[in-house]
Amino acid sequence: MKFIKAETLKQKPDFNHLNFGENFTDYMLTMEWEDGVWHEPVIEPFHNFECSPAMLVFHYGQGIFEGCKAYKNDKGEISLFRTKDNLIRMNKSAERMCMPQFDIDVVFEAIKELIKVEKDWIPTEPGTSLYIRPTMIATQPVLGVRVSRTFKFFVILSPVSKYHPAEDGNLPALYVENHLVRAAVGGTGEAKNLGNYGASFYAFAKAKANGYQDVLWLDACEHKYIEEVGTMNVMFVIDGVVVTPAINGSILQGITRNSVLQVLKQFNYKFEERRISIDEVMAAAKDGRLTECFGVGTAAVISPVGSIAYEGEEYVINNKFIGPVSKFLKDRITGIQSKKYPDDFGWVIDVE
Ligand SMILES: Cc1ncc(COP(=O)(O)O)c(C=O)c1O
């Protein structure tokens, strides 16, 4: 792997006051795909790209990304959480978007090197981390609607604090979107394709304008079954059972979702992966059987929900207080990430 040294290093931001994704470290990882092969990865100073305005990604959205995190605990130990699973998912996204797959081990080792170089950029306060954003874009400068012949893979890093600070008594409100759709079975919802996110902004803006913090998406065919939240999978506790929508081809197969299900199994919680309708959730909310709802994703890990609004009615959950299952899961998963608890699943990879 090539390393190009930066001439000067940036002044680091105040790690106690970080806005998500606004600060970038000194170095980035880049790798080019040309003539049918990936070239050697390069760690080089973070810089702006010079590129053609005709580049395919700008016009037809051939681009994918991932999001994962590196942690530094109070002993200064640095680790990555399930990063290889992100790279496996990225290769699946690449296949769906007609983009070249890469060697997972080569890219994983390159990311580990990048994290080592940038270790001073990893905040240590509880709830903070170094966010890792692997991205791949189509770079051929041509306006024909076709698969690119060249691609750029890059990884940038951003120190982050808590994504959605969850406050007891004031947990976020979800707006159930029953007209606009995020993704349909057969579409690209299961891939982390750039366009999925741009396409979701309109519903998100509508929810925000009405005082809600996020969108709860329904299925594209019947507008009846729960899919997921903006950038999180979603779980409900109904009659003491954790219920989450089954993987169906349109929701993202979240790594946190998978981690949560494995932890629930380990601790003998009852859980179900199945189709769940908005009517079932609303009925359970009405008669007090819905005791918790929470989003699960890399950014917030567990994000408890305070209320759900659907067709003009708003149901408050657990008085907008964090429930016991959310609390347990947040403690357990962040505890595995910070090495407070043993890693029984092989999720944590030491960096040094
Ligand atoms: C649409 C969507 N759903 C769910 C998730 C949660 O996935 P993960 O737990 O892998 O971060 C994300 C975040 O990546 C997302 O963008």
The ligand as an SDF file (V2000), in Angstrom:
LIG
                    3D

 16 16  0  0  0  0  0  0  0  0999 V2000
  -31.7220    2.9040    5.1080 C   0  0  0  0  0  0  0  0  0  0  0  0
  -30.9470    2.3590    6.2630 C   0  0  0  0  0  0  0  0  0  0  0  0
  -31.5220    1.4130    7.0290 N   0  0  0  0  0  0  0  0  0  0  0  0
  -30.8700    0.8670    8.0750 C   0  0  0  0  0  0  0  0  0  0  0  0
  -29.5920    1.2740    8.3990 C   0  0  0  0  0  0  0  0  0  0  0  0
  -28.8760    0.6420    9.5600 C   0  0  0  0  0  0  0  0  0  0  0  0
  -27.8430   -0.1870    9.1000 O   0  0  0  0  0  0  0  0  0  0  0  0
  -26.5310   -0.4300    9.9730 P   0  0  0  0  0  0  0  0  0  0  0  0
  -26.9830   -1.0240   11.2550 O   0  0  0  0  0  0  0  0  0  0  0  0
  -25.7350   -1.3900    9.1630 O   0  0  0  0  0  0  0  0  0  0  0  0
  -25.8970    0.8850   10.1460 O   0  0  0  0  0  0  0  0  0  0  0  0
  -28.9700    2.2780    7.6430 C   0  0  0  0  0  0  0  0  0  0  0  0
  -27.6080    2.7280    7.9610 C   0  0  0  0  0  0  0  0  0  0  0  0
  -26.6640    2.2870    7.3650 O   0  0  0  0  0  0  0  0  0  0  0  0
  -29.6620    2.8260    6.5460 C   0  0  0  0  0  0  0  0  0  0  0  0
  -29.0930    3.7770    5.7800 O   0  0  0  0  0  0  0  0  0  0  0  0
  1  2  1  0
  2  3  1  0
  2 15  2  0
  3  4  2  0
  4  5  1  0
  5  6  1  0
  5 12  2  0
  6  7  1  0
  7  8  1  0
  8  9  2  0
  8 10  1  0
  8 11  1  0
 12 13  1  0
 12 15  1  0
 13 14  2  0
 15 16  1  0
M  END
$$$$
